[in-house]
Amino acid sequence: MKNILTADALAFFEQYINTSSPSGFESAGQKVWSDYLRPYVDTLEMDNYGNTWGVINPDAEYKVVIEAHADEIGWAVKYIDDKGLLYLCQVGGADTEILPSRRMVVHTRDGKQHDGVVAWPAIHIRSKDKPSKIKAELGQVFVDIGAKNKEEVENMGIHAGCLVTHPDPFTTVGDYFVGRAMDNRAGGFMIAQVARLLQENKKKLPFGLYIVNAVQEEVGVHGAAMVARKLQPDVAIVTDVNHCTTTPGIDNKKHGSIKSGDGPTVMYGPTVHQKLVDIVTDTAKKNKIPYQTEMRSRGGWNVSGTDTDAFAYHSNGGVACLLSLPLRYMHTPSEMIHKSDVKNTIQLMYETLLALNPATDYRYLAL
């Protein structure tokens, strides 16, 4: 398919990735996303917590959702000591082991940003008994913003609750897109491109399509649960990231074999609906779109670790499936995704929508 990763689309992608939006504070990113999506949908809505969705054919009774989550992992100020050092807590599953000496950005309510550094004693003077790993829950993660004392910090507008994020920008490395928040604003980028392609190719769908960008996935898939209960979709195709397992230090027997560049991953398991999965895989084969498969062996709330669970359990009989984008170095400031995987995931979602039929009976058995 032509015209998937256009220059305009990639400019939006870069802006979107570079806009800090940790869980619970997604409004800046949602503004960028909704402004981009607006020309490609009939209506655009947002709820009180920031879940945002565009709708094509809003009057249709049958509802199909394509969804991603808008939030990223991050940090927040927990405590400010008398020396003006900022002690941090995690927002979502942020990785403390990568933090020593990294640069950080502290965000204030008035929109100002203050640069800082995660403090860490030099190897020359660090106690031999001091562990090489630090833990936020033990009060070991603190940021130095060059302040003389607590009063100076407070005069900057910094207080407990202020967000702290990594400044690492969007870039490309070979055939990869690299940046923080690929998990999962790459998904938000992809579902927006599906909406764009439907309009540009003048495709008419026999159902209402809801392009959903949900909040607070990283802290418990809360936003998707809100949206699923509100919209009650008949079908939900969720996209997120999973682990590329070809880099060193990963046990394939435990985590499976997923390779960047080999296409999106289709998940099997109790959370997803097998008939919908079959439609997705049959569509991939028909259109010669490469894909991979993975298995999650348990059922129950938040087992897949994605918004799929929320749509599976809160849509009152609606069916859900998951398309994952292989990702290297998840929950770090340097997440990597292969360009061809992005393109193929967009195409697979697009072609699957064209293959869906509202008359499909998703019951496993007709009694």
C-alpha positions as YAML, in Angstrom:
chain: A
units: angstrom
residues:
- id: 1
  name: MET
  ca: [0.00, 0.00, 0.00]
- id: 2
  name: LYS
  ca: [1.29, 3.43, -0.96]
- id: 3
  name: ASN
  ca: [1.25, 6.65, 1.03]
- id: 4
  name: ILE
  ca: [1.33, 5.14, 4.51]
- id: 5
  name: LEU
  ca: [4.41, 6.82, 5.99]
- id: 6
  name: THR
  ca: [4.13, 10.19, 4.28]
- id: 7
  name: ALA
  ca: [6.23, 13.21, 5.21]
- id: 8
  name: ASP
  ca: [3.23, 14.87, 6.87]
- id: 9
  name: ALA
  ca: [2.44, 11.70, 8.81]
- id: 10
  name: LEU
  ca: [6.01, 11.40, 10.06]
- id: 11
  name: ALA
  ca: [6.08, 15.05, 11.10]
- id: 12
  name: PHE
  ca: [3.00, 14.38, 13.22]
- id: 13
  name: PHE
  ca: [4.62, 11.22, 14.61]
- id: 14
  name: GLU
  ca: [7.71, 13.14, 15.71]
- id: 15
  name: GLN
  ca: [5.69, 15.90, 17.35]
- id: 16
  name: TYR
  ca: [3.46, 13.38, 19.08]
- id: 17
  name: ILE
  ca: [6.33, 11.29, 20.46]
- id: 18
  name: ASN
  ca: [8.14, 14.40, 21.70]
- id: 19
  name: THR
  ca: [5.10, 15.64, 23.64]
- id: 20
  name: SER
  ca: [5.38, 14.48, 27.26]
- id: 21
  name: SER
  ca: [2.17, 12.80, 28.47]
- id: 22
  name: PRO
  ca: [2.63, 10.39, 31.40]
- id: 23
  name: SER
  ca: [-0.31, 8.51, 32.89]
- id: 24
  name: GLY
  ca: [-2.87, 10.87, 34.37]
- id: 25
  name: PHE
  ca: [-1.35, 13.86, 32.56]
- id: 26
  name: GLU
  ca: [-2.11, 13.03, 28.93]
- id: 27
  name: SER
  ca: [-3.77, 16.28, 27.86]
- id: 28
  name: ALA
  ca: [-0.80, 17.72, 25.92]
- id: 29
  name: GLY
  ca: [-0.41, 14.60, 23.82]
- id: 30
  name: GLN
  ca: [-4.16, 14.24, 23.34]
- id: 31
  name: LYS
  ca: [-4.29, 17.79, 21.96]
- id: 32
  name: VAL
  ca: [-1.63, 16.97, 19.37]
- id: 33
  name: TRP
  ca: [-3.37, 13.71, 18.46]
- id: 34
  name: SER
  ca: [-6.90, 15.10, 18.23]
- id: 35
  name: ASP
  ca: [-5.79, 18.08, 16.13]
- id: 36
  name: TYR
  ca: [-4.25, 15.66, 13.64]
- id: 37
  name: LEU
  ca: [-7.21, 13.27, 13.59]
- id: 38
  name: ARG
  ca: [-9.95, 15.90, 13.29]
- id: 39
  name: PRO
  ca: [-9.99, 16.21, 9.45]
- id: 40
  name: TYR
  ca: [-10.41, 12.45, 9.03]
- id: 41
  name: VAL
  ca: [-13.46, 11.82, 11.24]
- id: 42
  name: ASP
  ca: [-17.07, 12.97, 11.42]
- id: 43
  name: THR
  ca: [-17.07, 13.76, 15.13]
- id: 44
  name: LEU
  ca: [-14.48, 14.04, 17.89]
- id: 45
  name: GLU
  ca: [-15.16, 13.48, 21.58]
- id: 46
  name: MET
  ca: [-13.29, 13.53, 24.90]
- id: 47
  name: ASP
  ca: [-14.43, 12.47, 28.36]
- id: 48
  name: ASN
  ca: [-13.53, 14.02, 31.72]
- id: 49
  name: TYR
  ca: [-10.36, 11.96, 32.15]
- id: 50
  name: GLY
  ca: [-8.98, 12.65, 28.68]
- id: 51
  name: ASN
  ca: [-10.00, 9.52, 26.76]
- id: 52
  name: THR
  ca: [-10.41, 10.78, 23.20]
- id: 53
  name: TRP
  ca: [-12.08, 9.23, 20.19]
- id: 54
  name: GLY
  ca: [-12.97, 10.21, 16.65]
- id: 55
  name: VAL
  ca: [-15.98, 8.64, 14.97]
- id: 56
  name: ILE
  ca: [-16.71, 7.77, 11.36]
- id: 57
  name: ASN
  ca: [-20.41, 7.03, 10.74]
- id: 58
  name: PRO
  ca: [-21.54, 8.03, 14.25]
- id: 59
  name: ASP
  ca: [-25.19, 7.14, 13.58]
- id: 60
  name: ALA
  ca: [-24.47, 3.50, 12.82]
- id: 61
  name: GLU
  ca: [-25.81, 1.01, 15.36]
- id: 62
  name: TYR
  ca: [-22.95, -1.49, 14.94]
- id: 63
  name: LYS
  ca: [-19.74, -0.20, 16.53]
- id: 64
  name: VAL
  ca: [-16.13, -1.13, 15.79]
- id: 65
  name: VAL
  ca: [-13.22, 0.28, 17.81]
- id: 66
  name: ILE
  ca: [-9.58, 0.55, 16.85]
- id: 67
  name: GLU
  ca: [-7.65, 1.58, 19.94]
- id: 68
  name: ALA
  ca: [-4.29, 2.55, 21.40]
- id: 69
  name: HIS
  ca: [-3.26, 4.10, 24.69]
- id: 70
  name: ALA
  ca: [-2.01, 7.67, 24.90]
- id: 71
  name: ASP
  ca: [0.02, 7.61, 28.11]
- id: 72
  name: GLU
  ca: [3.68, 6.90, 28.73]
- id: 73
  name: ILE
  ca: [5.62, 5.88, 31.81]
- id: 74
  name: GLY
  ca: [7.30, 8.69, 33.71]
- id: 75
  name: TRP
  ca: [8.22, 10.15, 37.08]
- id: 76
  name: ALA
  ca: [6.88, 12.68, 39.56]
- id: 77
  name: VAL
  ca: [8.30, 14.72, 42.44]
- id: 78
  name: LYS
  ca: [7.59, 12.96, 45.72]
- id: 79
  name: TYR
  ca: [9.66, 15.06, 48.16]
- id: 80
  name: ILE
  ca: [11.95, 18.10, 48.14]
- id: 81
  name: ASP
  ca: [14.72, 18.15, 50.75]
- id: 82
  name: ASP
  ca: [16.34, 21.20, 52.39]
- id: 83
  name: LYS
  ca: [19.24, 21.07, 49.90]
- id: 84
  name: GLY
  ca: [16.87, 21.50, 46.97]
- id: 85
  name: LEU
  ca: [17.10, 17.93, 45.69]
- id: 86
  name: LEU
  ca: [13.96, 16.39, 44.20]
- id: 87
  name: TYR
  ca: [13.13, 12.82, 45.22]
- id: 88
  name: LEU
  ca: [11.06, 10.96, 42.63]
- id: 89
  name: CYS
  ca: [8.42, 8.26, 42.48]
- id: 90
  name: GLN
  ca: [7.41, 6.22, 39.45]
- id: 91
  name: VAL
  ca: [4.39, 6.90, 37.25]
- id: 92
  name: GLY
  ca: [3.76, 3.52, 35.68]
- id: 93
  name: GLY
  ca: [6.51, 0.94, 35.29]
- id: 94
  name: ALA
  ca: [9.48, 3.28, 34.87]
- id: 95
  name: ASP
  ca: [12.85, 1.52, 35.07]
- id: 96
  name: THR
  ca: [15.10, 2.78, 37.87]
- id: 97
  name: GLU
  ca: [18.16, 0.80, 36.78]
- id: 98
  name: ILE
  ca: [18.80, 3.02, 33.76]
- id: 99
  name: LEU
  ca: [18.60, 6.29, 35.71]
- id: 100
  name: PRO
  ca: [22.02, 7.14, 37.23]
- id: 101
  name: SER
  ca: [23.41, 10.33, 35.64]
- id: 102
  name: ARG
  ca: [20.56, 10.67, 33.11]
- id: 103
  name: ARG
  ca: [19.20, 14.12, 32.31]
- id: 104
  name: MET
  ca: [15.57, 14.81, 33.22]
- id: 105
  name: VAL
  ca: [12.99, 17.55, 32.72]
- id: 106
  name: VAL
  ca: [10.76, 18.82, 35.53]
- id: 107
  name: HIS
  ca: [7.38, 20.21, 34.39]
- id: 108
  name: THR
  ca: [5.47, 22.87, 36.33]
- id: 109
  name: ARG
  ca: [1.79, 23.70, 36.20]
- id: 110
  name: ASP
  ca: [2.41, 26.97, 34.34]
- id: 111
  name: GLY
  ca: [4.08, 25.06, 31.48]
- id: 112
  name: LYS
  ca: [7.69, 25.85, 32.37]
- id: 113
  name: GLN
  ca: [10.37, 23.18, 32.17]
- id: 114
  name: HIS
  ca: [13.47, 22.88, 34.34]
- id: 115
  name: ASP
  ca: [16.42, 20.70, 33.41]
- id: 116
  name: GLY
  ca: [17.97, 18.38, 35.95]
- id: 117
  name: VAL
  ca: [20.24, 15.37, 36.40]
- id: 118
  name: VAL
  ca: [19.63, 12.16, 38.29]
- id: 119
  name: ALA
  ca: [22.29, 12.43, 41.00]
- id: 120
  name: TRP
  ca: [24.71, 9.53, 41.45]
- id: 121
  name: PRO
  ca: [28.05, 9.47, 43.30]
- id: 122
  name: ALA
  ca: [31.12, 9.14, 41.09]
- id: 123
  name: ILE
  ca: [32.80, 5.73, 40.95]
- id: 124
  name: HIS
  ca: [35.91, 7.20, 42.62]
- id: 125
  name: ILE
  ca: [34.13, 8.09, 45.86]
- id: 126
  name: ARG
  ca: [31.14, 5.78, 45.90]
- id: 127
  name: SER
  ca: [31.20, 3.36, 48.79]
- id: 128
  name: LYS
  ca: [32.08, -0.18, 47.76]
- id: 129
  name: ASP
  ca: [29.12, -1.27, 49.83]
- id: 130
  name: LYS
  ca: [26.71, 0.95, 47.89]
- id: 131
  name: PRO
  ca: [24.56, -1.10, 45.49]
- id: 132
  name: SER
  ca: [24.91, -0.41, 41.79]
- id: 133
  name: LYS
  ca: [21.12, -0.43, 41.41]
- id: 134
  name: ILE
  ca: [18.79, 2.22, 42.80]
- id: 135
  name: LYS
  ca: [15.15, 1.95, 43.78]
- id: 136
  name: ALA
  ca: [12.61, 4.76, 43.86]
- id: 137
  name: GLU
  ca: [10.56, 3.08, 46.56]
- id: 138
  name: LEU
  ca: [13.60, 3.26, 48.86]
- id: 139
  name: GLY
  ca: [14.04, 6.99, 48.28]
- id: 140
  name: GLN
  ca: [17.18, 6.50, 46.19]
- id: 141
  name: VAL
  ca: [16.16, 8.41, 43.03]
- id: 142
  name: PHE
  ca: [16.71, 12.13, 43.26]
- id: 143
  name: VAL
  ca: [17.22, 14.91, 40.72]
- id: 144
  name: ASP
  ca: [19.61, 17.83, 41.02]
- id: 145
  name: ILE
  ca: [18.27, 20.95, 39.26]
- id: 146
  name: GLY
  ca: [21.08, 23.21, 40.48]
- id: 147
  name: ALA
  ca: [19.02, 24.80, 43.25]
- id: 148
  name: LYS
  ca: [20.61, 26.01, 46.48]
- id: 149
  name: ASN
  ca: [17.75, 25.00, 48.76]
- id: 150
  name: LYS
  ca: [14.09, 24.00, 49.03]
- id: 151
  name: GLU
  ca: [12.88, 27.60, 48.92]
- id: 152
  name: GLU
  ca: [14.56, 28.20, 45.57]
- id: 153
  name: VAL
  ca: [12.93, 25.06, 44.19]
- id: 154
  name: GLU
  ca: [9.48, 26.15, 45.37]
- id: 155
  name: ASN
  ca: [10.01, 29.61, 43.87]
- id: 156
  name: MET
  ca: [10.41, 27.87, 40.50]
- id: 157
  name: GLY
  ca: [6.87, 26.52, 40.88]
- id: 158
  name: ILE
  ca: [8.08, 22.99, 41.62]
- id: 159
  name: HIS
  ca: [6.18, 21.01, 44.24]
- id: 160
  name: ALA
  ca: [5.33, 17.43, 45.13]
- id: 161
  name: GLY
  ca: [3.27, 16.10, 42.22]
- id: 162
  name: CYS
  ca: [5.14, 17.86, 39.42]
- id: 163
  name: LEU
  ca: [5.90, 15.58, 36.48]
- id: 164
  name: VAL
  ca: [9.44, 14.58, 35.55]
- id: 165
  name: THR
  ca: [10.20, 13.09, 32.13]
- id: 166
  name: HIS
  ca: [13.11, 12.09, 29.95]
- id: 167
  name: PRO
  ca: [14.07, 14.68, 27.30]
- id: 168
  name: ASP
  ca: [15.21, 12.10, 24.70]
- id: 169
  name: PRO
  ca: [13.73, 13.15, 21.32]
- id: 170
  name: PHE
  ca: [12.35, 11.20, 18.38]
- id: 171
  name: THR
  ca: [14.99, 10.10, 15.90]
- id: 172
  name: THR
  ca: [15.78, 7.36, 13.41]
- id: 173
  name: VAL
  ca: [18.54, 4.76, 13.60]
- id: 174
  name: GLY
  ca: [18.88, 2.74, 10.43]
- id: 175
  name: ASP
  ca: [15.49, 1.16, 9.74]
- id: 176
  name: TYR
  ca: [14.17, 2.02, 13.20]
- id: 177
  name: PHE
  ca: [12.23, 4.83, 14.79]
- id: 178
  name: VAL
  ca: [13.68, 5.61, 18.23]
- id: 179
  name: GLY
  ca: [12.35, 7.64, 21.14]
- id: 180
  name: ARG
  ca: [10.58, 7.61, 24.46]
- id: 181
  name: ALA
  ca: [6.85, 6.83, 24.52]
- id: 182
  name: MET
  ca: [6.81, 4.53, 21.50]
- id: 183
  name: ASP
  ca: [4.84, 2.53, 24.09]
- id: 184
  name: ASN
  ca: [2.26, 3.35, 23.03]
- id: 185
  name: ARG
  ca: [1.98, 6.58, 21.13]
- id: 186
  name: ALA
  ca: [3.20, 4.55, 18.17]
- id: 187
  name: GLY
  ca: [-0.23, 2.93, 18.45]
- id: 188
  name: GLY
  ca: [-1.95, 6.31, 18.48]
- id: 189
  name: PHE
  ca: [0.00, 7.24, 15.38]
- id: 190
  name: MET
  ca: [-1.02, 4.04, 13.60]
- id: 191
  name: ILE
  ca: [-4.76, 4.25, 14.29]
- id: 192
  name: ALA
  ca: [-4.74, 7.88, 13.12]
- id: 193
  name: GLN
  ca: [-3.15, 6.76, 9.85]
- id: 194
  name: VAL
  ca: [-5.87, 4.14, 9.39]
- id: 195
  name: ALA
  ca: [-8.47, 6.92, 9.65]
- id: 196
  name: ARG
  ca: [-6.52, 9.04, 7.18]
- id: 197
  name: LEU
  ca: [-6.22, 6.20, 4.64]
- id: 198
  name: LEU
  ca: [-9.93, 5.38, 4.85]
- id: 199
  name: GLN
  ca: [-10.75, 8.96, 3.92]
- id: 200
  name: GLU
  ca: [-8.09, 9.35, 1.25]
- id: 201
  name: ASN
  ca: [-9.15, 6.09, -0.40]
- id: 202
  name: LYS
  ca: [-12.85, 7.00, -0.08]
- id: 203
  name: LYS
  ca: [-13.77, 3.79, 1.70]
- id: 204
  name: LYS
  ca: [-17.31, 3.47, 3.05]
- id: 205
  name: LEU
  ca: [-17.72, 1.25, 6.09]
- id: 206
  name: PRO
  ca: [-20.95, -0.62, 6.98]
- id: 207
  name: PHE
  ca: [-20.54, 0.26, 10.66]
- id: 208
  name: GLY
  ca: [-19.53, 3.07, 12.96]
- id: 209
  name: LEU
  ca: [-15.77, 3.25, 13.44]
- id: 210
  name: TYR
  ca: [-14.44, 4.64, 16.72]
- id: 211
  name: ILE
  ca: [-10.75, 5.60, 16.68]
- id: 212
  name: VAL
  ca: [-9.94, 5.58, 20.41]
- id: 213
  name: ASN
  ca: [-6.89, 6.93, 22.21]
- id: 214
  name: ALA
  ca: [-7.28, 5.91, 25.86]
- id: 215
  name: VAL
  ca: [-5.53, 7.19, 28.98]
- id: 216
  name: GLN
  ca: [-3.97, 5.52, 32.03]
- id: 217
  name: GLU
  ca: [-3.06, 2.15, 30.52]
- id: 218
  name: GLU
  ca: [0.31, 2.10, 32.24]
- id: 219
  name: VAL
  ca: [-1.30, 2.30, 35.68]
- id: 220
  name: GLY
  ca: [-4.04, -0.29, 35.22]
- id: 221
  name: VAL
  ca: [-5.83, 0.01, 31.82]
- id: 222
  name: HIS
  ca: [-8.29, 2.38, 33.47]
- id: 223
  name: GLY
  ca: [-9.06, 4.61, 30.48]
- id: 224
  name: ALA
  ca: [-9.95, 1.73, 28.18]
- id: 225
  name: ALA
  ca: [-12.32, 0.33, 30.80]
- id: 226
  name: MET
  ca: [-14.11, 3.70, 30.92]
- id: 227
  name: VAL
  ca: [-14.41, 3.82, 27.13]
- id: 228
  name: ALA
  ca: [-15.52, 0.19, 26.78]
- id: 229
  name: ARG
  ca: [-18.30, 0.70, 29.31]
- id: 230
  name: LYS
  ca: [-19.41, 3.92, 27.62]
- id: 231
  name: LEU
  ca: [-19.28, 2.87, 23.96]
- id: 232
  name: GLN
  ca: [-20.14, -0.86, 24.30]
- id: 233
  name: PRO
  ca: [-18.48, -1.74, 20.96]
- id: 234
  name: ASP
  ca: [-19.29, -4.93, 19.07]
- id: 235
  name: VAL
  ca: [-15.66, -5.35, 17.95]
- id: 236
  name: ALA
  ca: [-12.43, -3.89, 19.29]
- id: 237
  name: ILE
  ca: [-9.04, -4.15, 17.59]
- id: 238
  name: VAL
  ca: [-6.44, -2.98, 20.08]
- id: 239
  name: THR
  ca: [-2.87, -2.14, 19.18]
- id: 240
  name: ASP
  ca: [0.05, -1.90, 21.59]
- id: 241
  name: VAL
  ca: [3.68, -3.00, 21.77]
- id: 242
  name: ASN
  ca: [5.29, -6.25, 22.81]
- id: 243
  name: HIS
  ca: [8.89, -7.32, 23.33]
- id: 244
  name: CYS
  ca: [11.25, -7.96, 20.46]
- id: 245
  name: THR
  ca: [13.09, -10.97, 21.89]
- id: 246
  name: THR
  ca: [16.13, -11.14, 19.61]
- id: 247
  name: THR
  ca: [18.41, -8.85, 21.63]
- id: 248
  name: PRO
  ca: [20.82, -10.30, 24.23]
- id: 249
  name: GLY
  ca: [19.64, -11.25, 27.70]
- id: 250
  name: ILE
  ca: [16.17, -12.51, 26.75]
- id: 251
  name: ASP
  ca: [15.13, -16.14, 27.25]
- id: 252
  name: ASN
  ca: [13.11, -17.22, 24.19]
- id: 253
  name: LYS
  ca: [11.79, -20.29, 25.99]
- id: 254
  name: LYS
  ca: [10.20, -17.93, 28.50]
- id: 255
  name: HIS
  ca: [9.28, -14.94, 26.34]
- id: 256
  name: GLY
  ca: [8.80, -16.48, 22.89]
- id: 257
  name: SER
  ca: [10.40, -15.55, 19.60]
- id: 258
  name: ILE
  ca: [9.38, -12.12, 18.29]
- id: 259
  name: LYS
  ca: [11.56, -10.30, 15.78]
- id: 260
  name: SER
  ca: [11.55, -6.65, 14.78]
- id: 261
  name: GLY
  ca: [10.98, -6.33, 11.05]
- id: 262
  name: ASP
  ca: [8.93, -9.52, 10.71]
- id: 263
  name: GLY
  ca: [5.56, -7.80, 11.02]
- id: 264
  name: PRO
  ca: [3.00, -7.17, 13.77]
- id: 265
  name: THR
  ca: [2.24, -9.83, 16.35]
- id: 266
  name: VAL
  ca: [-1.20, -11.38, 16.69]
- id: 267
  name: MET
  ca: [-1.90, -12.56, 20.23]
- id: 268
  name: TYR
  ca: [-3.59, -15.84, 21.08]
- id: 269
  name: GLY
  ca: [-5.05, -16.54, 24.50]
- id: 270
  name: PRO
  ca: [-8.21, -16.32, 26.64]
- id: 271
  name: THR
  ca: [-8.48, -12.52, 26.47]
- id: 272
  name: VAL
  ca: [-8.83, -12.41, 22.69]
- id: 273
  name: HIS
  ca: [-11.66, -13.84, 20.62]
- id: 274
  name: GLN
  ca: [-10.59, -16.65, 18.33]
- id: 275
  name: LYS
  ca: [-13.05, -15.88, 15.53]
- id: 276
  name: LEU
  ca: [-11.85, -12.28, 15.37]
- id: 277
  name: VAL
  ca: [-8.23, -13.47, 15.41]
- id: 278
  name: ASP
  ca: [-9.02, -15.74, 12.46]
- id: 279
  name: ILE
  ca: [-10.42, -12.80, 10.51]
- id: 280
  name: VAL
  ca: [-7.23, -10.83, 11.18]
- id: 281
  name: THR
  ca: [-4.86, -13.65, 10.20]
- id: 282
  name: ASP
  ca: [-6.91, -14.59, 7.12]
- id: 283
  name: THR
  ca: [-6.80, -10.94, 6.07]
- id: 284
  name: ALA
  ca: [-3.04, -10.85, 6.53]
- id: 285
  name: LYS
  ca: [-2.59, -13.95, 4.38]
- id: 286
  name: LYS
  ca: [-4.94, -12.68, 1.68]
- id: 287
  name: ASN
  ca: [-3.10, -9.36, 1.43]
- id: 288
  name: LYS
  ca: [0.37, -10.89, 1.90]
- id: 289
  name: ILE
  ca: [1.03, -8.87, 5.04]
- id: 290
  name: PRO
  ca: [3.70, -10.47, 7.25]
- id: 291
  name: TYR
  ca: [2.71, -11.21, 10.83]
- id: 292
  name: GLN
  ca: [3.92, -13.14, 13.87]
- id: 293
  name: THR
  ca: [2.04, -14.89, 16.67]
- id: 294
  name: GLU
  ca: [2.40, -15.06, 20.44]
- id: 295
  name: MET
  ca: [0.59, -16.85, 23.23]
- id: 296
  name: ARG
  ca: [-0.59, -15.55, 26.61]
- id: 297
  name: SER
  ca: [-1.65, -18.62, 28.54]
- id: 298
  name: ARG
  ca: [-3.78, -17.22, 31.35]
- id: 299
  name: GLY
  ca: [-7.15, -15.50, 31.47]
- id: 300
  name: GLY
  ca: [-8.32, -12.76, 33.81]
- id: 301
  name: TRP
  ca: [-8.15, -9.02, 34.28]
- id: 302
  name: ASN
  ca: [-5.05, -7.32, 32.86]
- id: 303
  name: VAL
  ca: [-3.36, -10.59, 31.93]
- id: 304
  name: SER
  ca: [-2.25, -9.43, 28.50]
- id: 305
  name: GLY
  ca: [-1.02, -6.21, 30.10]
- id: 306
  name: THR
  ca: [-2.88, -4.15, 27.50]
- id: 307
  name: ASP
  ca: [-6.21, -2.44, 26.94]
- id: 308
  name: THR
  ca: [-7.44, -5.60, 25.20]
- id: 309
  name: ASP
  ca: [-8.49, -6.91, 28.59]
- id: 310
  name: ALA
  ca: [-10.68, -3.90, 29.28]
- id: 311
  name: PHE
  ca: [-12.54, -4.25, 25.98]
- id: 312
  name: ALA
  ca: [-12.87, -8.01, 26.39]
- id: 313
  name: TYR
  ca: [-14.43, -7.73, 29.85]
- id: 314
  name: HIS
  ca: [-16.33, -4.42, 29.72]
- id: 315
  name: SER
  ca: [-17.99, -4.47, 26.29]
- id: 316
  name: ASN
  ca: [-20.96, -6.61, 27.34]
- id: 317
  name: GLY
  ca: [-20.40, -9.36, 24.81]
- id: 318
  name: GLY
  ca: [-18.26, -7.45, 22.33]
- id: 319
  name: VAL
  ca: [-15.18, -9.21, 21.00]
- id: 320
  name: ALA
  ca: [-11.57, -8.02, 21.08]
- id: 321
  name: CYS
  ca: [-8.17, -8.85, 19.66]
- id: 322
  name: LEU
  ca: [-4.64, -7.46, 19.95]
- id: 323
  name: LEU
  ca: [-2.08, -6.45, 17.32]
- id: 324
  name: SER
  ca: [1.31, -5.76, 18.88]
- id: 325
  name: LEU
  ca: [4.26, -3.85, 17.48]
- id: 326
  name: PRO
  ca: [7.61, -5.53, 18.28]
- id: 327
  name: LEU
  ca: [9.57, -3.11, 20.47]
- id: 328
  name: ARG
  ca: [13.15, -3.10, 21.66]
- id: 329
  name: TYR
  ca: [14.10, -1.70, 25.09]
- id: 330
  name: MET
  ca: [10.58, -1.17, 26.45]
- id: 331
  name: HIS
  ca: [10.07, 1.42, 29.22]
- id: 332
  name: THR
  ca: [13.35, 3.14, 28.50]
- id: 333
  name: PRO
  ca: [13.95, 6.54, 26.84]
- id: 334
  name: SER
  ca: [15.29, 4.77, 23.73]
- id: 335
  name: GLU
  ca: [12.50, 2.46, 22.61]
- id: 336
  name: MET
  ca: [12.99, 1.16, 19.05]
- id: 337
  name: ILE
  ca: [10.42, 0.05, 16.47]
- id: 338
  name: HIS
  ca: [11.06, -1.10, 12.93]
- id: 339
  name: LYS
  ca: [9.65, 1.09, 10.18]
- id: 340
  name: SER
  ca: [8.29, -1.86, 8.22]
- id: 341
  name: ASP
  ca: [6.42, -3.15, 11.30]
- id: 342
  name: VAL
  ca: [4.70, 0.22, 11.65]
- id: 343
  name: LYS
  ca: [3.70, 0.18, 7.99]
- id: 344
  name: ASN
  ca: [2.48, -3.42, 8.08]
- id: 345
  name: THR
  ca: [0.47, -2.92, 11.27]
- id: 346
  name: ILE
  ca: [-1.32, 0.06, 9.73]
- id: 347
  name: GLN
  ca: [-2.08, -1.92, 6.59]
- id: 348
  name: LEU
  ca: [-3.32, -4.94, 8.54]
- id: 349
  name: MET
  ca: [-5.71, -2.84, 10.64]
- id: 350
  name: TYR
  ca: [-6.94, -1.06, 7.51]
- id: 351
  name: GLU
  ca: [-7.55, -4.26, 5.54]
- id: 352
  name: THR
  ca: [-9.17, -5.97, 8.52]
- id: 353
  name: LEU
  ca: [-11.70, -3.14, 8.83]
- id: 354
  name: LEU
  ca: [-12.59, -3.61, 5.17]
- id: 355
  name: ALA
  ca: [-13.07, -7.34, 5.81]
- id: 356
  name: LEU
  ca: [-15.36, -6.99, 8.84]
- id: 357
  name: ASN
  ca: [-19.04, -7.81, 8.40]
- id: 358
  name: PRO
  ca: [-21.63, -6.66, 10.95]
- id: 359
  name: ALA
  ca: [-23.59, -9.84, 10.23]
- id: 360
  name: THR
  ca: [-20.81, -12.06, 11.60]
- id: 361
  name: ASP
  ca: [-21.94, -14.36, 14.42]
- id: 362
  name: TYR
  ca: [-19.08, -14.45, 16.91]
- id: 363
  name: ARG
  ca: [-20.62, -17.13, 19.11]
- id: 364
  name: TYR
  ca: [-18.40, -20.19, 19.25]
- id: 365
  name: LEU
  ca: [-21.50, -22.41, 19.22]
- id: 366
  name: ALA
  ca: [-25.00, -21.65, 17.95]
- id: 367
  name: LEU
  ca: [-27.31, -23.48, 20.32]
...
